[in-house]
Amino acid sequence: MNVTIIGAGNMGKGIGTRAVAGGHSVTFVDAKPEAAQKTAAEVKAFAKKGAQVLTASLEDVKLGDLVVLALWYGTNIQIVKQLGAKLAGKVVVDIANPLNSTYDGLVTAPDSSSAEDVAKAIASGAKVVKAFNTTFAGTLIAGQVAGQQLDVFIAGDDLDAKNKVAQLVKDGGMRPIDTGPLQRARQIEAMQFLHIILQGTLGTNWGSAVKILS
């Protein structure tokens, strides 16, 4: 698959690393072209099976099969509105955790989530999937935590869209877990909120992972 990652920060880099390690080509888009170029250069070292790593501007980018919004909550909604009809028919992955400025609560309404807010704002025909919000950037680059495969929790209303995201996850050496419809993003985001605030308590320095064991 061809994957467009909008946002070339740490999470964009982490997701891009897993994507190219699984043989998928990635195009990075960022408001700062130099940031996209820097991230692309770093991610190229992980590319396998002929995966390409490119950069583009938001205005000129040819969107891939999957569009990953590696953006903060709020900015993700602005970008989907800006892209408008270009997103029709695309699988759009929202990774945002809608924390408030003091990191002690979520700013979304109790009956919504970042992913659902994106779905409300996006062009008709786009298929929104929640994924990657529970995986910290450093763990994505490493591809594991304590020798354990990363779990990626997925929510969405379109099965084919979820399957495409699951394939990207599998190819990157991780385990996809389908949690159900898009409204399950509320629980996934709340789970990661707890994971984030426990970083200080546990002293894990953004290097831990949420894992289901059986």
C-alpha positions as CSV (number, residue, x, y, z in Angstrom):
1,M,0.0,0.0,0.0
2,N,0.9,3.6,-0.4
3,V,0.5,5.5,2.9
4,T,0.3,9.2,3.4
5,I,1.3,10.4,6.8
6,I,0.2,14.0,7.6
7,G,2.5,15.2,10.4
8,A,6.2,14.4,10.5
9,G,6.7,14.6,14.2
10,N,7.6,11.7,16.5
11,M,4.4,9.7,16.0
12,G,4.5,10.2,12.3
13,K,8.1,9.0,12.3
14,G,7.2,5.9,14.4
15,I,4.2,4.9,12.3
16,G,6.2,5.5,9.1
17,T,9.0,3.3,10.4
18,R,6.7,0.4,11.0
19,A,5.0,1.0,7.6
20,V,8.2,0.9,5.5
21,A,9.6,-2.0,7.6
22,G,6.5,-3.9,6.4
23,G,7.2,-3.0,2.7
24,H,4.7,-0.1,2.4
25,S,5.7,3.2,0.7
26,V,5.2,6.3,2.7
27,T,4.8,10.0,1.8
28,F,5.3,12.5,4.6
29,V,3.4,15.8,4.7
30,D,4.1,18.5,7.2
31,A,3.5,22.3,7.5
32,K,7.3,22.5,7.8
33,P,8.9,20.9,4.7
34,E,12.2,20.6,6.4
35,A,10.6,18.5,9.1
36,A,9.1,16.2,6.5
37,Q,12.5,15.9,4.8
38,K,14.3,15.1,8.0
39,T,11.8,12.5,9.1
40,A,11.8,10.9,5.6
41,A,15.6,10.6,5.7
42,E,15.6,8.9,9.1
43,V,12.8,6.5,8.1
44,K,14.5,5.4,4.9
45,A,16.9,3.4,6.9
46,F,14.1,1.0,7.9
47,A,12.6,0.5,4.4
48,K,12.3,-3.1,3.1
49,K,10.9,-4.8,0.0
50,G,11.5,-1.7,-2.1
51,A,9.4,0.6,0.0
52,Q,9.8,4.3,-1.0
53,V,9.9,7.3,1.3
54,L,8.8,10.6,-0.2
55,T,7.7,14.0,0.9
56,A,5.0,16.4,-0.4
57,S,3.1,19.5,0.4
58,L,-0.5,19.3,1.6
59,E,-1.6,21.2,-1.5
60,D,0.2,18.9,-4.0
61,V,0.2,15.5,-2.3
62,K,-1.3,12.5,-4.1
63,L,-3.0,10.8,-1.2
64,G,-2.3,7.1,-0.7
65,D,-4.5,4.2,0.1
66,L,-4.3,5.1,3.7
67,V,-4.1,8.6,5.1
68,V,-2.7,8.8,8.7
69,L,-3.5,11.9,10.7
70,A,-0.4,12.0,12.9
71,L,-1.7,15.3,14.4
72,W,-2.9,16.7,17.7
73,Y,-6.6,16.8,18.4
74,G,-8.1,19.9,16.8
75,T,-5.5,20.1,14.1
76,N,-6.7,16.7,12.8
77,I,-10.2,18.2,12.3
78,Q,-8.8,21.3,10.6
79,I,-6.8,19.3,8.1
80,V,-9.7,17.0,7.1
81,K,-11.8,20.1,6.5
82,Q,-9.0,21.6,4.4
83,L,-8.6,18.5,2.3
84,G,-12.3,18.2,1.8
85,A,-13.4,16.0,-1.1
86,K,-9.8,14.8,-1.7
87,L,-10.5,12.4,1.2
88,A,-13.6,10.8,-0.3
89,G,-13.1,7.1,-0.6
90,K,-9.9,7.1,1.5
91,V,-9.2,5.2,4.7
92,V,-8.3,7.9,7.2
93,V,-6.5,6.8,10.4
94,D,-7.0,9.1,13.4
95,I,-4.3,8.6,16.1
96,A,-5.0,11.6,18.4
97,N,-5.6,11.5,22.1
98,P,-7.8,14.5,23.0
99,L,-6.1,15.5,26.2
100,N,-6.6,18.9,27.8
101,S,-3.7,21.3,28.2
102,T,-2.9,20.1,31.7
103,Y,-3.0,16.4,30.8
104,D,-5.6,15.6,33.5
105,G,-8.7,15.1,31.4
106,L,-10.1,14.6,27.9
107,V,-11.6,17.6,26.0
108,T,-14.1,15.5,24.0
109,A,-17.7,15.1,25.0
110,P,-18.6,11.9,26.9
111,D,-20.6,10.7,24.0
112,S,-17.8,11.3,21.4
113,S,-14.1,10.9,20.7
114,S,-11.4,12.4,18.6
115,A,-12.1,9.8,15.9
116,E,-15.8,10.4,15.9
117,D,-15.3,14.1,15.8
118,V,-13.1,13.6,12.7
119,A,-15.8,11.4,11.1
120,K,-18.3,14.2,11.6
121,A,-16.0,16.8,9.9
122,I,-14.7,14.7,7.1
123,A,-15.9,14.4,3.5
124,S,-18.7,12.0,2.6
125,G,-17.3,8.6,1.6
126,A,-14.2,8.8,3.7
127,K,-13.7,5.8,6.1
128,V,-12.3,6.8,9.5
129,V,-10.4,4.3,11.6
130,K,-9.0,4.8,15.1
131,A,-5.5,3.2,15.6
132,F,-2.0,3.8,16.9
133,N,-3.1,6.1,19.7
134,T,-2.0,3.7,22.4
135,T,1.5,3.1,21.0
136,F,4.2,5.6,22.0
137,A,6.6,6.9,19.3
138,G,9.7,5.3,20.7
139,T,8.0,1.9,21.0
140,L,6.9,2.1,17.3
141,I,10.5,2.7,16.2
142,A,11.7,-0.2,18.3
143,G,8.9,-2.4,17.2
144,Q,8.5,-4.0,20.6
145,V,8.6,-3.5,24.3
146,A,10.4,-5.9,26.6
147,G,10.6,-8.4,23.8
148,Q,6.8,-8.3,23.4
149,Q,5.0,-7.5,20.1
150,L,3.1,-4.3,20.2
151,D,-0.7,-4.4,20.2
152,V,-2.6,-1.9,18.1
153,F,-6.2,-1.3,19.0
154,I,-8.5,-0.6,16.0
155,A,-12.0,0.8,15.9
156,G,-14.1,1.6,12.8
157,D,-17.4,1.2,11.2
158,D,-16.1,-0.1,7.8
159,L,-14.7,-3.7,7.9
160,D,-12.6,-3.3,4.7
161,A,-11.1,-0.1,6.0
162,K,-10.2,-1.8,9.3
163,N,-8.7,-4.8,7.4
164,K,-6.4,-2.5,5.5
165,V,-5.2,-0.9,8.7
166,A,-4.8,-4.3,10.3
167,Q,-2.7,-5.4,7.3
168,L,-0.4,-2.4,7.8
169,V,-0.1,-3.3,11.5
170,K,0.7,-7.0,10.8
171,D,3.2,-6.2,8.1
172,G,5.0,-3.9,10.5
173,G,5.4,-6.7,13.0
174,M,2.6,-5.7,15.4
175,R,-0.7,-7.3,16.4
176,P,-3.9,-5.7,15.4
177,I,-6.9,-6.0,17.8
178,D,-10.3,-5.1,16.4
179,T,-12.3,-3.5,19.1
180,G,-15.5,-3.0,17.1
181,P,-17.3,0.1,15.8
182,L,-15.8,3.6,15.7
183,Q,-17.6,4.6,19.0
184,R,-15.2,2.2,20.7
185,A,-12.6,4.9,20.1
186,R,-14.0,6.5,23.3
187,Q,-12.7,3.6,25.4
188,I,-9.4,3.3,23.5
189,E,-8.7,7.0,24.0
190,A,-9.7,6.8,27.7
191,M,-7.4,3.8,28.1
192,Q,-4.5,5.7,26.6
193,F,-5.3,8.7,28.9
194,L,-4.7,6.4,31.8
195,H,-1.5,5.0,30.2
196,I,-0.2,8.5,29.7
197,I,-0.8,9.7,33.3
198,L,0.8,6.6,34.7
199,Q,4.2,7.4,33.0
200,G,5.2,9.5,36.0
201,T,4.0,6.9,38.5
202,L,5.7,4.0,36.8
203,G,8.8,6.0,35.7
204,T,8.5,4.3,32.2
205,N,9.4,7.5,30.3
206,W,7.1,6.9,27.4
207,G,8.6,3.4,26.8
208,S,5.7,1.2,28.0
209,A,2.9,-0.4,26.1
210,V,-0.7,-1.5,26.6
211,K,-0.7,-5.3,26.0
212,I,-3.4,-8.0,26.1
213,L,-2.0,-11.3,27.3
214,S,-3.7,-14.7,27.6
